[in-house]
Amino acid sequence: MPTSTAISLMVIAFIAVLAPISAELLWRFRIPSILIEILLGILIGPSLLGWAHTDSVINGLSGIGLCFLFFLAGFEINFSQLKGAPIIRGGAGWLVSLILGLGLGGILLWSGYVLSSLLIGLALTTTAIGTLMPILKDREILHTKFGSFLTAAGAAGEFGPILAITILLGTESAGIQTLLLVGFIVIAVLIALIASRPQPPKVIDTLQKHLSTSTQLPVRIIILLIVAMVAIASKFGLELLLGAFVSGLIARLAIRPAQSELLVPKLEAVGFGFFIPIFFIVSGMKFDAQSLWKDPNTIIHALFFFGLFIIIRGAPALFLYRKILSVRERFALGFLQATALPMLVVIVEIGISTHHMKQINATALVAAGMLSVLVFPLIGFGILGKTSARDDDSTSRANKKLGLGQEMTFGDDLFPDTGA
């Protein structure tokens, strides 16, 4: 390993340790650790201090981190909890955002503001659910009614753009890409059916035995699954993140509840403890911070896209979840599902590599995404207040006691729905 690579990795590892410590010291401001990782990545990157640089090794580790991020996002999706209204409303919300985004993208293309209405339209429909998941778990919101609707909306906001990129921005025609996607889905379903079958007692005992030894066999099997699905997606000419996301869905079906208590913390340790921080730090290192003060228009563009996130991605929540969530919850959901970054980085990289995105817009979109990660969760969770699984259960009991149907929530007396 070259000395420069080793030094850069050391600086990146130091930032990965410093970020959560800084987030803890700044807990009053509730700044997500990943945002601090990005900001510190900008600081040590070539555009500012130049203490760390990217190369093939670091970019490779960053790519693995991105795959792990989407794997864990897919793994957290529990379809038994999201079936029905959450997944239907989440999918409908993303389609509404897509229509609005493509329409606005067409106007911006006609005005010469952008080079591709498709790329800009997709960028405005993403949701950083992988970024929000740790916050939802820490606040004990993940398994509440609100958490189910946010998870479903976030899944649509990550899976929808991946599918759109795969079909519309692939190397082949849209028809061929669709056939390849169908083939990939068939293979994924077959693997999922095999993985979800009851495991023989001997297999269970073997996996349980090696989970506590140096071999860590179940962890190795999960990593093999991730790599295999990414490789299959690559072979089919599809977006690699599709393979990573689907591998998380398959792992969710394969891992039994008794196994998850020991296995899931190990997977999160590998992802959140090593690879995922590298992705966010390297994303910051690649950010062209100097352009923000060299060209004031970049800041104007960033604020413009920042506003569009809440209009295109957030506003539909106010209408689609009427009579399901309270006014407070709908506003909170709108801000949270408008949070964007990981898929935004991917779309920007595609735009730059294909010369279908202006550099000023690429920098502005990433800046707007970072700003959304800082601002929208603060506003969203601030509006939501202290919500936990216990609160959700007590609300359900109160509704039943009062004879209210599932179409109403117990918090509407504080935030009455006036139809506005």
N, C-alpha and C positions, 0 to 999 in steps of 0.2 A: 504494500500500500504506500503510495507517495506520501511524503511528509506533509504536504499541503492538505491532502485529504484527511490525514489523521488529526491535524490541528483544527480543521473545520469541524470535524465530528466532535472533537473535544469541546469546542465553543458551543455547538448545537446541543450537546448533552448538558452543558452548564445552563443554557437557557431553558432546557426542558425541566431542570430542577428549580430554577429561579422563578419560572412562571407561576406554578401553583403556590409557592411561598408568597409571591407578590400579591396574588389573588386573595390569599388568606389575610395578609396585612391590610388590604384594601376592601375587606369584606363589607364594610358599610356602603360602598359604592356598587357592590354586586357585579363586578366586572368579570365576565367569563374568563377562565384560564386560557382558553384557546385564542382569545383576542390578544391577551398579553403575549402569548407565544408568537403571534403574527407581528405585533408591534416590535417586539424585541428582535425578531427575525429581520425586520426592516432595518433596525438599528445596526446590527452586526453585518448586514449584507453589503454587497459591492456599491450600492447607491449612497451609503453613508459612511460608516466606519471602515468597512472592508475587512473585518476580522475573519470572515468565513466566506467561502466561495463554493459554488456548486460544480460537480463533475459527474461522470457516469455512475460512480459509486453512490454518491449522495442522492442523485436523482433517482436511482434505483430504489434506495431505502424509502425515499419520499413516495414513490409510486406504490410500494408495498403498504405504506401507511394509509394512502388513499383507499386502496382495496380493503384494508382492514376496517376503515371507517364505514364503508358501504356494507361490508359483511355484517358488522355489529348493528348497523341500522336495519338491515334486513332481518337479522336474528331477533331483534326486539319486537318485531311485528307478530302479534298473536292474533291470527285470523278468527279464532273462536271468540275473542273479545271485540274484534273490529267488525264482524259480520253484521249485515243489516244496515241501519242508518249511518253509522260512522263511515264505512267504506263507500256507500252510495253517495253521501254528501261530499266526502273527500274527493272522490273522482269527479263528481259534477262541478265542484269548486275549481278543480284544476282545469277542466275543459272550458269553463267560463273565463278563467284567467288566460288560457291559451288563445281563445278567440279575441279577447281584448288586447293581448300582447301582440298577436300577429297583425291585428288591425292598426294598432298604433305604430308597429314596426313598419308597416306599409307606408304610413304617412311620413315617418321619419326618413324612409328610403327615398320617397318622392321629393322631399325637401333637401336631400343631399346630406342629412345629418349622420346617416349610417350607410354602410355598404351592403348590409344583408338584413332584411326584415325578419328572416327566419331566426338568425342567431340572436338578434336583440329581443325578438318576441319570446323565444325560449328562455333567455336569460332572466326575463321579468316574471317567469312562472315557477322558479325554483323555490324550494324550502329546505333549509339546513336542519332537517330533523335529526341527523346524526350529531349535530352540534347541540341541539336542544335536549336530546335524550338524557345525558348525564344530569342536566339541571332538573328535568322532570323526576328522575329517580331520587336525586338528593332532596327534593321538596316533597317527595311521596305523592306526586300527582299522577304518575304514569298509569296506575291501575284504577284511576277514578273515571267517572263518566266524561269529564272534560278531557282527561288524558287520552281516552280512547278516540275522541273526535280529533284531537290535535295530532295524535299519532297517525291516524288514517289520512288526514289532510297532508301531513308531512311526507308520508309514504308516497302519496300521489304526486307531491311536489318534487320528489327525487326520482321515482320510478318512471313517471310520465315523461320528463325531459330526456331520460336515458333512452326510452323507446323511440321518442321522436328523433333524437340524434342518430340512433341506430338505423332507422328507416330512411330518414330524409337526408342525412349527411354522410351516408355510407359511400364506399367506393363504387358500388354497383348501382343499378337503377332501383327505384323505389319498389318495383315489383319483385325483383330478385332479392333485395334486402328483406322484404316481407317473407318470402319463402325461406330464406336462411334463418330468419327469426323464428318462424314456425318450427323449423327443424330443431333449432336450439331448445325451444320450449318443450318439444316432444322428448328430447333427451333429458332435460331437467325434470320433467314429470316422471319419467321412468326411474331416474335416480331417486327422486323423492318417494315414489311408491316402494322402492326397495328399502330405503332408509327408514320409512315409517312402519315397516313390518315388525311384529313382535320379535325381540331378540332372544335367542336361545339362552338358557341359564348359564351355559358354559361361556358364551360370549360376554354376558353381563359380568360374570365373575372375573374373567380375564381383564376386561376393561377397568373394572373397579380395582383390581389388584395393581395394575400398572399405572393407575392415576396417581398413586402415592409413592411411586418409585422414580428413579432417575430416568427411566425410559419415557415417561409421560405419554404413553401410547395414544390415549384419546385426543390429546392436544395435537399430536402429530397427524392423526387421522383427519381432524378438522382442518388443519393447514393444508393437507393433501387435497381435501375437498375444495378449498378456496382456490388453490393453484389449478386444479383440474378444471373447474368451471370457468376460470379466467382463460385458461388455455383453449378450451372448447369454444368460448366466445371469440377468441382471437382467430382460431382456425376458420370459423364461419364468417370472419370479417366484421364482427359485431363490436360494439363498445365494450372494453374490458370491464368497466364498472358494472355492466349488466350481469356478467358472470359473478362478480364479487357479491352483488346484491342478492342474486338468486341463491348463491351458496349459503347465505345467511338464512334464507327462507327454508332451505332444505335442512340445515342444521337444527333449526327450531323443531322440525318434525321428527328428526332422528334422536335428539337428546331427550331422555325421559326425565320427569320431574326429580326423581331420586338422584339422577346423575348430575343434573344442572347445578345443584348446590355446591358441588366441588369443582365441576368443570368450568362453569361460566366465569367465576372469579379468575381462573387461570387464563382464559381467553382474553378477558378484559385487561389483565395484567400485561399480556403480550401486546395488545393493541394500544390501550391508553397509556401503558407504562413505557412504551418504546417507540413503536412505528408511527402511530398517529401524531404525537407531538412533532416528530421529524417532518411530517407532511406540512403541518401548519407553519412551522418555523421556516422551512425552505420556501413555502409560498410567500412569506414575508420577505425573505432574501431576494426573491425574484421580482418583487414589486419595485417599480420605477418611482421612488419617492421624490427624486429631484424634479421630476416633471410637474409636481404639484405647485412648487413655488417658481419654477421657471416659466410656466405657462398658466396664468390665472384661469384660463378657459377650462383647464382640466378640473379645477375645483367646482366650477359652475356645472360642468357635465356630471360630475359625481353627485352633486346635490340634486340635479335633475333626475338622475336614475334612482337616487335614494327615495325621492318622492313618488316615482313611478312604482317602486316595489309595493308601497302600501296601497296605492290606487289599483294596480293590476292584480296583485296577489292577495292583498289583505282585505280590500273593500267587499269582495263577494261574500265573505263570511257573515257580514251584517245582514244579508238577505237570505242566504241559503240555510241558515240555522235558526230561523225564526220558529218559535214555539217548541224548539228543542233545547236551546241554551238561553240563559238570561241575557239581557242587554250587556251586562258587565262581562259575562263570559264570551259573548260574540265579539266585543271590542278587543278583549284579551287574545282571543283566537286569531283575529285579523292581524294584529301586530306580530304575534309569534309565527304564524305561517308565512309572513312576509320576510322573515329573517332568511338571508341567503348568503352562501359563500362557497362551500365545496364544489357543487355543480357549476357555480358561476365561474370558478377558476378553470374548470375543465372546458366550458364553453368559450371562455376567453382564449385559452391556449389553442383550441381548434380554430377560432377566428384569426388569430395571428399566424398560425402555421399555414392556413389556406389563403391568406391575404384577403379575407372577407370581413375584416374588422379594422377600423382605424386605431392606431396606437393610442390616441387620446381617449377614445371610447373604452379601449381595453383597460387602461389604467384607471379611468373613472369608474368603470363597473366594479373592479376589484375594491377600489376605495369605498364605493357605495356599499358593497357587501360587508366590508369590515365595519363600517359605520352602523349598518343594520344589526350586526352581531352585538355591538355595544349598546345601541339605543333601544331596539325593539323588544328584546327580552326584559330590559329594565321597565319599560312601559307596560308590556303585556303582563308580566308577573306582578307588577305593582297594581294594575287594575284588578287582576284576579284576586289578590289578597292571599291570605293563608288558607290554602286548600289542601286537604290530605285525604287519604283513603277513608279515614275515620269520619271526616266531615261529609264525604260523599255518601257514606252509609247512613249517617244521621239524617241527611237531607232526604234520602230515599224513604227512610222510616217516617219522617215527618209528612212527606207527601202522601204516603199510604194512610197515615192516621187521619189526615184531613180529607181523604177521599179524592185526592187529585190524581189525574191520569198521568201517564208517562210523557205527555206532550208539554207539561208545565214543570217549572223548577221552583224550589222554595225560596230562591233569592230574588224573585221578581218584585217583591214588595219594596225592596230597597232601590231597585232599578226598574221601575215600571216600563213595560213595553208600550209605547204610545203609537207605534206603527211608523215612527220616523226612520 
